Amino acid sequence: MKKVFTFLAGVFVCAFITGGASGQSREINPAQVDQSSTVATSTIEDSSRVASLSSAQVTREIADATKLLKSHQTPMNIDVVTMAALDPETSEINVFSVSKDSFLVKGANLQATTQLGRSVRLNVISANGVNTAVTVTDIATGRTLVPLVVEYPIVKAGSLTETAFYTSAHPALMSPGLVSAGNTYVATMLETAAKRLADEGVGVSPDIVNVAEHLVIVEHTDHKRFLNEDRGKIYPEILSLYALNQGNTFRYSVSSAGAGGMIQMIPKTYAGIRQQHPSVNLKPEFVDGMRDHANALEAMLLYVNDTWNYLQKSPEVQDALRTGIATKAELLAAGYNSNPMHLPAYLKNGGAGWRSLIPGETQMYLSIYSSVDSKVQFKSQPVQESVSEESPTSSLSQSSVGRSAASALIAWLSRELETRGRGLLGRVLS
């Protein structure tokens, strides 16, 4: 189901929703999709019969399945998706194809024959492009196979632009070990990004890293699922995707407004960050920059860091932190989702009720952030909630150079707003 979003061009990282429906970035998918329902009980029972695979085993099997799929030299059919599924009892990888249109219909029950001559049934649990979750069953034996990789044609304007090899959080793959591996991947990538920035002369405090660790889950949490499903099951799925796909996770997640990848940043914001941090070796091309997790996370950390360097100098922000009517974490999260320049005014005009003044999309964003914080055990340090006893402009700041860059970035955003006016641009996620 298509959702309509709006954003103020160039002013903040990710667009906010006017209708308040779904905030999850959707994979490229020309068909109608729906992720709002939970996995059926029968599916869970089927999955429980599958022998548990360790995260290391899953990684090896996915690599083997991808190699097998890529070894087929037949021309890609843009109307067909091909899947590799493992029989854990025989260790055989079965490959079969189904119609792309049918693959993208939630609840679809499809039959196919594998390259080994086995008849299998594929049930679509949730349809979302390359990230479509399914169950696969051997029709003759009733055994549940483990979906490993989908070979999915990315099509634009009727032409094949790329062939994706992707692994969704299929029920048969889910395990605590996989969730832990995804958590470790995110933490390691963020720590590496912070170290690289430090090597390039930009200091990022651990609590900024902690905020970013939350945001890469919040950005990919579907709002409809958040409101209607067990939230404790949503976040493990997202972390599992990071474990299953590593650097390709959310590679194909992009909106029509251009917000893309792991951090869901829009082109104008990325251009502004590059402009204000010329000493940081960020990739010049936006799509490449968003698809590279290391590069994208550096951009995210720079933006959040600059936002804090701007906000912490505001008397309204200092008072809000001192009196406890706002926390650093929620201010940074709100600034990532909406215009950070408006936050001091919200605090001044709303006092303890400032959250009622922010856009409805951002209110939902903060609710998700709080939920993620309570249900996910993060590996980095928690955010410091109080104002330092030292000068507020020195607390958790990078350096005088960093503060200058932050001021310049905010000035750039202001100029962009004035240039483009306050008209809203439509954003549709498919």
N, C-alpha and C positions, 0 to 999 in steps of 0.2 A: 504494500500500500504506500503510495507516495505521500510524503509529508512536506509541507511548505514551511520554509524557514526564512528569516530576514536577518540582515546584518547591516551595520554601519560600515561602509567600505573603508578598510585600512585602519580602523580604530582599535580592533582587538583581535585576538587570535582566532576564536571560533565563533560562528554565527549563533545568535540566540533565536529561540522559536517564538513565533507570534501565537501559534495555536496551542503550544504546550503538549504536543503529542509525543514524538520520539526523538531522542537526541543521539542515538547511536549512529555512527558513521556506517553507511551501508556499502557492501562490496558492489562493484560494477555489475549491474544486473538489469537488463531491459525488461524483464518480466515483473509482474506484480509479486511482492513478497510479503510474508507475515511471520514475525518471530514471537508472537505474543503468548503462545501456549506452552504449557509444560510438557515434558516427555510423558507419554502414556505409560500406565502401569505395566502393561505387557512388554513394552520396550525395556523397562528397567529390569524386569524378570529375565528377559532374554539376555541382556547384557551381563547379568550376574552369573550366567552360566559360562561366560568366556573366561578362560584361564587368565589370571592377572599377569600382565607384562610389566616389567620394570621400565622406567623412563629411558634407560640406556637401551633396552631391547627395542622399545618403540622407535627410538631414533634410528637404530640400525635397520629395522624393518622398513621404515619410511624411506631411508636412503636407497635400499635395495628396490623398493617399489617404484621410486622415481626413476631410477636407472632403467628398470624394465620398461616403463612407459615411454621413456625417451628413446629407447632402442628401436621402437616401431617407426619405420621410415615412411609410412603411408601418409599422403597429404592430409592435413587437418581438415575435418569437416566442421564448419562453424555451427552446425545444427546438432552436434553430438558432443556429449561429455563421456569420458572414459574413466573408469575407476579401478583401482587396485585394492583388493581386500585379502587379508590373511586368514587362512585356516590355522588356528593355533595348535590344533591337534596333529596336523600333518606338516606344518611349517610351509605349506604351499601358498604362493601368491596367485590369486585368481584375478584376471583382467577381463572386464566386460564393458560394453558401451550401452548408453540409453539416450533417448531424445533429450536435448537440452531443455526444450519447452516443458516436457513432463518432469524433468529433474527439478524444475523451479516451481513446482506446485506442492504446497504443503499438504501432507496426507496422501500423496500419490503412492500407489503400490505398483511397482514395475517388475516385469520379469525379463531376464536376460540369460544368455548362455556364455560362460567364460571360455577362455582359450583352452582350458583343460576339459571342456565338454560338460561342465557341471551347470545345472539349471539353478539360478539364484533369484531370490525376490528382494527387491530394494524398496524400503519404506522411507519416505521423506518426512523427517521429524520437524525440521524448520528449513525454509527455503530462503537463501540469501547469497546468491551468486556462488563464487568460489567457496564461500563459507557455509554452504548448505550441509546440514547434519542429517545423517541417514543411519539406518540399520540394514544389514545384509544377512540373509538367511539362506542356507542351502535347502532347496525345496525337498530333495529326496531324503535327507537325513535329519532335517530340522535344526542342524547345528548353526549357531551364530558365528558369522565371520567378522573379522575386525577391519572396518574401512581404514585404509591407510592414506591414499593420495587420490585426488581427483585431477584429471587433466582437463582443463577448462578453457575454451576459446574466448578470449577477450575481443569483442567485436565493437567497432565504432563505424557508423555510417555504412553498415553492411559489409565492412571489410575486416579481416582478421588483423589485429594490431599486435597481439601477443598471445602466447600460450601459457596459461598459469598452471603451476603444479602446487597444490595447496592441500593442507590437512585441516579439517574442521574439528571441533570438539565433539566428536561422535560419542554417544553414550558408552559404547564398548571400549573406548580408549581412556575414559576418565579414571583417574586414580590420584590418591594423595601425593604420591611421588611425582606425578606429572605436574600437579599444581605447585609443589615446592620447587621443581625445576624451573617453572615459568617465573616464579617469584625471584629466584636466584638470577635468572637471565636479566630481568628488568633491573634489579639492584646492581648487578655487575656492570651493565651497560651505562647506567647513570653514574656510578662511581668512576668509570673510565672517562666519561664525558667531562665530569668535574675536574679530573686530573689533567686532561688535555687542555681545558680552559686555564687551569692554574699555570701550566707550562707556557701558555701563551699570554700570561700576564693578567688574567681575570680570575679573581678569587670568588668562589661560590661556597657559601656556608652549608654545613650538613643539613640544616633544617630546610633550606631551599631545595636540596636534593630530595628530602622527604616529601615535600609538597608535590614535586614532579612525579615521584613514585606513585602517589595517589592519582594524579591527573591522567596518567596513561591507562588507568583502569576506568576512571570516571568518564573520560572521553568516549569510551566504547561500550558504555552501559546503556542499553535500550530503555527509554523512559517508560514505554508501555509494559515491558517486562518488569521493570523496577516497581511499578505500581500494582501489578497483578500476580507476580510470582514470588517464590521464596528467594529472597535476595542473597541468602547464603549459598545458593547454587549458581548465581549469575557470575559472581566474581571469580570463582574457581574455573569456570569455563574460559573466561578472558585470559587468566594466567596460564591455563593449559594451552591456549592458542600460541602464546609466546614461547612455550616449551616446544610445541609441535612444529612451529614454522620458523623459529629463531628470527633471523634478519628479514625474512619475508613476511612476518606477521603484519597484517593490515596494509600490506604493500598495495593491494588493489582497492583499498577503502578510500573513496574520493567523492566529494559532492560536486554538483554542477557549478557551485560557486568557487570550486577549486581548493577547498579545505581538504587536506589529504594526509594519508599515512598514519603512523603511530601517534603523532602529536596533534593532528587535525589543525594545522596552521594554514592560514590563507596567504596567497602570494604577496600581497602588499605588506603584510606584517613581516614576512620573511625578508623582503627587500629592505625594509626599514632597519631590521636587526643587522643585516650585512652592512648597510650604510653606516650605522653607528658603531660598528665593531670591525673596522677594516683590518685590525691586527689579527683577528681570528680567521683562520683559514676555512671558512664555510664554503660549501660548494656553490658556484654561481647560478646553476640552473635549478629552479624550484622543484620540479618533479624528482630529479636525481637527489636533491637535498632531502626531500621528505621520505624517499624510499630507503635512504641510508640511515639506519637507526642511530649510529654514532653521531652523524652530522645533525640529524633532526633533534636529538636530545641535547646537543650543545646549544642549538637555537632555542629550545624550550627553556633551558637553564638561564640563558642570557636574558630572555624576555621576562621570566619570573623574577630574576635578580634585579633587573632594571626597574621593574614595577615596584619592588619593595624599596629600592633606593629612592624612588619618587614618593611613595606613600608615606614612608617613615618620617619624612620631613614635614608632613602635614600635622598641624596642631590637633585637628579633629581625630586623626588616626591615633596620635599619641594619647589623647584623652580616652578614646574608645578602648585601647588596649589596657590602659591604666585602671579604668573603671570596670573592665570586664564585659562591656557590651558587645565587643567584637574580638575575634581572635585573629592572629596573623594568618593562620591557615585559611580561614574562610575569606579573608580579605584578598589573599593572593589567588584563591580559587575563583572568587567573583571577578577579579581583575583579568583572569585568563579567559573567562567566558564572556565577559562584557567589557565596557569601557572603563578602565581603571581610573581615568581622570574624574569620573563622576562620583567615586566612592566617598571622598571627603564631604561632598555636598549631601549625600545620602545620610552620612553620620551626623552632620550638623543639623539637618532638617528633621531627621527621624529619631535621633537619640537611640534609645533602646529598641525602638521599632523600625530601625533603618532597613531591616530585611524586607519589610513590606513595600519599600519604595523601589527596590531593584526590579529589573524585568522579571516576569514570571518564569522565563526559561532559566534565568540565573538562580532564582529561588529553588527550582527543581535541582539544578546543578549542585547547589550547596547541600541539599538533602541527600543526594547521592554521595557526595564527598563525605558527609558525616557517617553515612551507612558503611561506606568502604572502610573508613577509619576504624569503625567498631568491629568489623567482621574479618578484616585481613590483617595478618601479623606481618608487618613490614620489617625489613632487615636494616633500614637506615634509622637515623635518630629522629625522634619526634620534634615537632615544631615548638620553639620557645614562644610562649604566649604573652609574656610581659615585656614592657619597655625596659631597656637597659638603664642602669643607674648612671651610665655615662651619657655624653651628649647624644641626643637621638639621631643626629646625622652620622654618628660614627658607629652606632649599633648595627652589627651584621652587614655593614657596607663593604664593598669590594675595596675601594681606595678612592682617592680624589679623582683618579681617571675614570673609575667605574661610575662614580656619582655624576661626573660630567657626561658620560655616555648615556646614563639614564635620563638626565635632563634633556639631552639632545634628542633622544628617542621620543620622549613625550612631546617635545616641540615639533618633531616631524609628524607625529600623529595628529597634532592640533592643526598643522598646516594642511595635512591631507583632508581633514574633516572640513576645513574652511573651503578648500578647493573644490571638493566634491559636493558640498552642501550636506544637508541632513536627510536627503531622500533615502528611502529604504530600497535595497535591491533584493529581489526574490532569490531564495536559495531552495532548491528542491533536491532532496536526497532520494535516490532510487534504490 
